[in-house]
Amino acid sequence: NAEYMGFAGFIRYYANFEFSRYVMSVRCADVATDMRSREGFVDKNIAIEEPFDQTNTARAVYNTFHFGRVRSAFSTTESMLDRTENLNSLMNAKMERRNVRTLF
C-alpha cells in the first residue's frame, strides 16, 4: 500500500544515507556536497540546511554516540520492514520491548 511504500522508502533512504558526505537541503529539496565545508556543517554528524537562514538545523547532533543511535534506529527499522513488510510490526515491536529508547 502507499503508506507502507512511502514510509519504507524514507527509512531505506536514510538507513543508507552518507551523512558524512551530504547536507540535506530543505531549501533546494535535494542533497548537496558543496555545503559540507561551510561553517556549522563541517564537524557535525548530521547536516540539514535550514531553509531561511541556511544554518545547520541538526547542529545539536554532534555527539557520535547519539548519532550512532539515530543510524541504528534507521537500520533496525529497515531490517524489521524487510522481514515483515508491515508497518504494524513496528508498533508491536515497540510495545513488546522493555526499553523502547533502544529502538526509537
C-alpha positions, 0 to 999 in steps of 0.5 A: 500500500502507499503508506507502507511504500512511502514510509519504507522508502524514507527509512531505506533512504536514510538507513543508507544515507552518507551523512558524512558526505551530504547536507540535506537541503530543505531549501533546494529539496535535494542533497548537496556536497558543496555545503559540507565545508561551510561553517556549522556543517563541517564537524557535525554528524548530521547536516540539514540546511535550514531553509531561511537562514541556511544554518545547520538545523541538526547542529545539536547532533554532534555527539557520535554516540547519539548519532550512532543511535539515530543510524541504528534506529534507521537500520533496525527499522529497515531490517524489521520492514524487510522481514515483515513488510508491515508497518504494524510490526513496528508498533508491536515491536515497540510495545513488546520491548522493555526499553523502547529508547533502544529502538526509537 
